[in-house]
Structure formats: C-alpha cells, structure tokens
Amino acid sequence: MPNWNDVLREIQTSQSEHLLQAQSTVDSVRRKYLKALHEYTGRNVIAYYSGFLSKAEIDSGINDEDKNGILMAVHQLDRSKGLDIVLHTPGGGIAATHSIVDYLRQMFDKDIRAIVPQIAMSAGTIIACSCKKILMAKHSNLGPIDPHLRGIPANGVLLEFKRACEEVKQDKSRIPIWQSIISQYRPTFLSQCENAIKWSNKFVEEQLTTVMFESKPDANKKAKGVVENLSNYEENKTHDRHIHFQECLEMGLNVDLIEDDPKLQDLVLTVHHCYMHSLMNTQSYKMIENHLGLAFVKQQAVIMQRQP
C-alpha cells in the first residue's frame, strides 16, 4: 500500500491533471483508501480526525458539535457489522466525549474497536478505553485522562492546595506566598476540580468494566488498575505524556499491534497519511468521515481582501 510520499504524489499528480478540482482530488484519494480499509476488515469505519498537529492555533478538540458529524457518519451504516473508529485527536470535553460514547454504544452495542494510527490523547484515550479493543502501532500513543478545567490540570490544583496547607501548617511565614497563589482560584474551583476527576475516572472505570473487561472475572479490579495508571498525575508528570503500546499492554488494556497484520498495517497507515495530507494542505481542521464517503468537515474561515 502507498506510504506518505506515495499518497502525496498521487494527490499531486491528480491535482496537476485537474487544477480546478484540488479539494475534490484530496477527498477522492482519501475516500478510496478508507473504503479499502472497510473492505478488508468487513467492518464499518469512521475516521475521527483533528488537525491539531498542523493547525495548533485552532481549537479542534472533541466538542458537542462533533455529535452532528457522528450522527451523519452512522446514518445508513449496517450496524450488524460493528464499528472501527480511527482516532487522531488531542482530546476535548468530558461531557461531549461521554455523550458521543453513549450514542455509539446505542448504535453498535459493544462491537466497537478503536484504531489509533498515531495519537489519541486525553478524551481520545477515554473513547479508546470505551471500546472492546484498541489497535495501535509501535509508534502510536494514548495519554493520561486527568481532566483540565480551562487549561488548568485539576489534579495539579488539588496537589498544589494540599502542599500549601502542609507548608503553612509547618511555617506561618509561608502564608503570604501561598495566599497570592490561592487567591487566584475562583470560588468553588476546588470542588469543580474534584468533581471533574471523579466524573472522568468513574466513567472510564465503568466503560472498562462493562465493555473491554466484560468477560473477565476480575473486571472491576483490572479497570481500577488501568484508571489509576492513566489518571496518576504525579507519575505521569504532564498531561501530554505519550503512553506507548507496551505500557498500555502492561497496565492491562486490551491492545493489539497493527504490525501483527501487515495488510491491516498498510491500510491503516495509508488512511492516516491521507487524512494528515488533507488537514495539512487544505483549510480543513476537523474531519469525521465514514467509508461510504459521507463527511463532516470543519474548515478555517478564509478572509478575502480586495485591492481598492
């Protein structure tokens, strides 16, 4: 199957032949390989892609508007064939993620696999943990699931507050220093942080227990262990820590290497290259698309300026 450069050459060759159809050329190449992935697996395929790597200035995280794209992508699919959701996302809102997972479960029950060609962080990891199985490459990454409130790590806030209490208790002269820091917290902010952590952890634990580990006698114990690993702020150090396949396997997640099936590996990576080219070389910054070619695409606004 085509690699990164092969896909680019195919797009460029077609564009040179159809200069007025550059966007449609990118679309047709991408859809050809997404359909090929469906034909190989015999399963429904939905690609859920964010342009966060090439368009970092745009908020392309998971949000409630994405539900419209998911609804469109699920429409007309044969739900008896299960679903493979190809994820490439930095994460996003826990409420929107919860809602999307709940809807997909209603449509496909527990017959859902997550395919992570490169990165599915934070809420993307939560979606992956809500599936029966996660397919990853050796270079793929999941990430910690500790929630952030307006860009601030909830666990970090609680640890900082705990440290402040301990230091002030031991040395009253530390009060002015910590007072200037703690005073920046909004009223009820600590409670919001605690609730966000509880919500995120409880949701992932429930999903793991009832789906991925459903048939395991120690399902609840395994789920708690995975959640502890993914939400341990002190161990993970940073929210964007990259967790590779081997660590996912060791913590107990049901993960398979796509390299174990060379044909599948070629197809998945070619699809990934197609989406990355689409996001890098067009105005698109979010794409939700199924193997039938139905797509929900968010694009940057282009401001045209005319000379007087």
C-alpha positions in Angstrom: 0.0 0.0 0.0 1.1 3.6 -0.6 3.3 5.3 2.1 3.3 9.0 3.0 5.2 10.1 -0.2 3.2 7.8 -2.4 0.0 9.3 -1.2 1.3 12.8 -1.7 2.5 12.0 -5.3 -0.9 10.5 -6.1 -2.7 13.7 -4.9 -0.2 16.0 -6.7 -0.5 14.0 -10.0 -4.3 14.2 -9.9 -4.2 17.8 -9.0 -1.9 18.6 -11.9 -4.4 17.0 -14.2 -7.4 18.7 -12.6 -6.2 22.0 -11.3 -9.7 23.3 -10.7 -10.6 20.2 -8.6 -7.8 20.3 -6.0 -10.0 19.8 -3.0 -12.1 17.0 -4.6 -8.8 15.2 -5.5 -7.7 15.1 -1.9 -11.1 13.9 -1.0 -11.3 11.1 -3.6 -7.8 9.7 -2.7 -8.7 9.7 1.0 -12.0 8.0 0.5 -10.6 5.4 -1.8 -8.3 4.1 0.9 -10.9 4.5 3.7 -13.2 2.2 1.6 -10.3 -0.2 1.1 -9.9 -0.5 4.9 -13.6 -1.3 5.2 -13.4 -3.9 2.5 -10.5 -5.6 4.2 -12.0 -5.7 7.7 -15.6 -6.2 6.7 -16.5 -3.7 9.4 -17.9 -0.2 9.4 -15.2 2.5 9.5 -15.5 6.1 10.8 -12.4 8.3 10.8 -12.4 11.0 13.5 -9.5 13.3 12.8 -8.3 16.6 14.3 -5.8 18.9 12.7 -4.2 19.8 16.0 -0.6 19.0 14.8 -0.6 21.2 11.8 -3.1 23.9 13.0 -2.3 24.2 16.6 -3.7 27.7 16.8 -7.3 26.3 16.2 -9.3 24.5 18.9 -10.0 21.3 17.2 -10.7 19.2 20.3 -13.8 17.0 20.9 -16.9 19.0 21.5 -20.7 18.8 21.3 -20.8 19.9 17.7 -19.0 16.7 16.7 -22.2 14.8 17.6 -23.6 16.1 14.3 -20.7 14.6 12.4 -21.1 11.3 14.3 -24.8 11.2 13.6 -24.2 11.7 9.9 -21.4 9.1 9.7 -23.5 6.5 11.5 -26.6 7.0 9.2 -27.1 4.3 6.6 -24.4 2.0 8.1 -25.1 -1.7 8.6 -24.9 -1.7 12.4 -24.7 -5.5 12.5 -21.1 -5.2 11.1 -19.7 -3.4 14.2 -17.6 -0.3 14.1 -13.9 0.6 13.8 -13.3 4.2 14.8 -10.0 5.6 13.6 -8.9 8.2 16.2 -6.5 11.1 15.9 -7.3 13.8 18.5 -5.7 15.8 21.3 -8.8 15.2 23.4 -11.5 17.6 24.5 -14.6 18.0 26.8 -15.5 15.1 29.0 -19.3 15.9 28.7 -19.1 15.8 24.8 -17.0 12.6 25.0 -19.4 10.9 27.3 -22.3 11.8 25.0 -20.6 10.5 21.9 -19.6 7.2 23.6 -23.1 6.7 24.8 -24.5 7.3 21.3 -22.1 4.9 19.7 -22.8 2.2 22.3 -26.5 2.6 21.5 -25.8 2.2 17.8 -23.3 -0.7 17.9 -23.6 -2.0 21.4 -20.2 -3.3 22.4 -18.9 -4.2 19.0 -16.6 -1.2 18.6 -12.8 -1.2 18.1 -10.6 1.9 18.4 -7.8 2.3 15.8 -5.0 4.7 16.9 -2.6 5.3 14.0 -0.7 8.0 15.8 -2.2 9.9 18.8 -5.4 9.8 20.8 -4.8 11.8 23.9 -6.9 12.6 27.0 -10.6 12.4 25.9 -9.4 10.4 22.9 -7.9 7.9 25.3 -11.3 7.8 27.1 -13.0 6.9 23.8 -10.5 4.2 23.1 -11.0 2.8 26.6 -14.7 2.6 25.9 -14.1 0.2 23.1 -13.8 -3.6 23.1 -10.3 -3.5 21.8 -7.6 -0.9 20.8 -5.5 -1.3 17.8 -2.2 0.6 17.9 1.1 0.8 16.0 4.5 0.7 17.7 4.7 4.4 17.3 1.1 5.1 18.5 0.3 6.8 21.7 -2.5 7.2 24.2 -2.3 9.7 27.0 -3.3 10.5 30.6 -7.0 11.1 31.3 -6.6 13.6 34.1 -9.2 16.4 33.4 -8.3 20.0 32.7 -10.5 23.0 33.6 -9.9 25.9 31.2 -6.4 24.6 30.5 -5.6 24.0 34.2 -4.9 20.4 35.4 -7.5 19.6 38.1 -5.1 17.1 39.8 -2.4 19.8 39.8 -4.7 22.3 41.5 -5.6 19.8 44.3 -2.0 18.8 44.8 -0.9 22.4 45.0 -3.6 23.2 47.5 -2.6 20.2 49.6 1.1 21.4 49.5 0.0 24.9 50.5 -1.9 23.6 53.6 1.1 21.5 54.6 3.7 24.2 54.2 1.6 26.8 56.0 0.9 24.4 58.9 4.6 24.0 59.3 5.7 27.6 58.7 3.3 30.5 59.1 5.7 32.8 57.2 4.7 30.9 54.0 1.1 32.3 54.3 1.7 35.5 52.1 3.3 33.4 49.3 0.5 30.9 49.1 -2.1 33.5 49.7 -1.2 35.2 46.4 -1.4 31.9 44.6 -4.6 30.5 46.2 -6.4 33.9 45.8 -6.4 33.3 42.0 -8.7 30.3 42.3 -12.3 31.1 41.5 -15.0 30.3 44.2 -15.9 26.6 44.2 -12.9 25.9 41.8 -11.5 23.2 44.1 -14.9 21.4 44.2 -15.1 21.6 40.4 -11.7 20.0 40.1 -12.6 17.2 42.5 -15.9 16.6 40.6 -14.2 16.6 37.2 -11.7 14.0 38.4 -14.3 11.8 39.9 -16.5 12.0 36.8 -13.7 11.2 34.4 -12.3 8.3 36.5 -15.8 6.8 37.2 -16.8 6.9 33.5 -13.6 5.2 32.3 -13.8 2.6 35.0 -17.4 1.8 34.2 -16.6 1.6 30.4 -13.7 -0.7 31.0 -15.6 -3.0 33.4 -18.7 -3.4 31.2 -17.0 -3.5 27.8 -13.3 -4.2 27.4 -13.1 -6.4 30.5 -16.7 -7.7 30.4 -15.8 -11.4 30.4 -13.0 -11.1 32.9 -13.7 -12.5 36.4 -11.6 -9.6 37.9 -13.0 -7.0 35.5 -13.6 -4.3 38.2 -10.1 -4.8 39.7 -8.5 -4.5 36.2 -10.5 -1.4 35.4 -9.4 0.3 38.6 -5.8 -0.5 37.9 -6.0 1.0 34.4 -7.7 4.1 35.6 -5.1 4.5 38.4 -2.3 4.4 35.8 -4.0 6.8 33.3 -5.0 9.3 36.0 -1.9 9.3 38.2 -0.8 13.0 37.8 2.3 12.6 40.0 3.6 9.6 38.0 2.6 10.9 34.5 4.1 14.4 35.3 2.3 16.1 32.4 -1.0 15.8 30.6 0.7 15.4 27.2 2.8 12.4 28.2 2.8 9.8 25.4 1.9 6.3 26.5 3.2 3.7 24.1 1.8 0.2 23.2 4.0 -1.8 25.6 2.9 0.3 28.6 -0.7 0.1 27.5 -0.3 -3.7 27.4 1.4 -3.9 30.8 -1.3 -1.8 32.5 -3.9 -4.3 31.3 -5.6 -2.7 28.3 -6.8 -5.0 25.5 -4.5 -3.7 22.8 -3.2 -5.3 19.6 -0.4 -4.2 17.3 -1.4 -3.5 13.8 2.1 -4.7 12.7 0.9 -8.2 13.5 -1.2 -8.0 10.4 0.9 -6.4 7.6 -2.1 -5.8 5.3 -4.0 -4.1 8.0 -0.9 -2.0 8.9 -0.5 -0.8 5.4 -4.2 0.1 5.1 -4.4 1.9 8.4 -1.2 3.9 7.8 -2.2 4.8 4.3 -5.6 6.1 5.6 -3.7 8.1 8.2 -1.4 9.6 5.6 -4.4 10.6 3.6 -6.0 12.5 6.5 -2.8 14.2 7.5 -2.3 15.4 3.9 -5.9 16.6 3.9 -5.5 18.5 7.1 -2.1 20.0 6.2 -2.9 21.0 2.7 -6.5 22.3 2.9 -8.4 24.7 5.1 -9.9 21.7 7.0 -9.1 21.3 10.7 -11.5 18.6 11.7 -12.9 15.7 9.7 -15.4 13.0 10.6 -16.0 10.6 7.7 -17.3 7.1 7.1 -16.3 4.5 4.5 -19.3 5.5 2.3 -17.6 8.9 1.7 -20.0 10.9 3.9 -18.0 13.6 5.7 -18.5 16.3 8.3 -15.7 18.8 7.7 -14.8 21.9 9.7 -12.8 24.5 7.8 -11.0 27.7 8.6 -12.7 30.9 7.5 -10.9 32.4 4.6 -11.0 36.2 4.5 -10.7 37.6 1.0 -9.2 41.1 0.7 -9.6 43.2 -2.5 -7.4 45.9 -3.6 -9.2 49.3 -3.9 
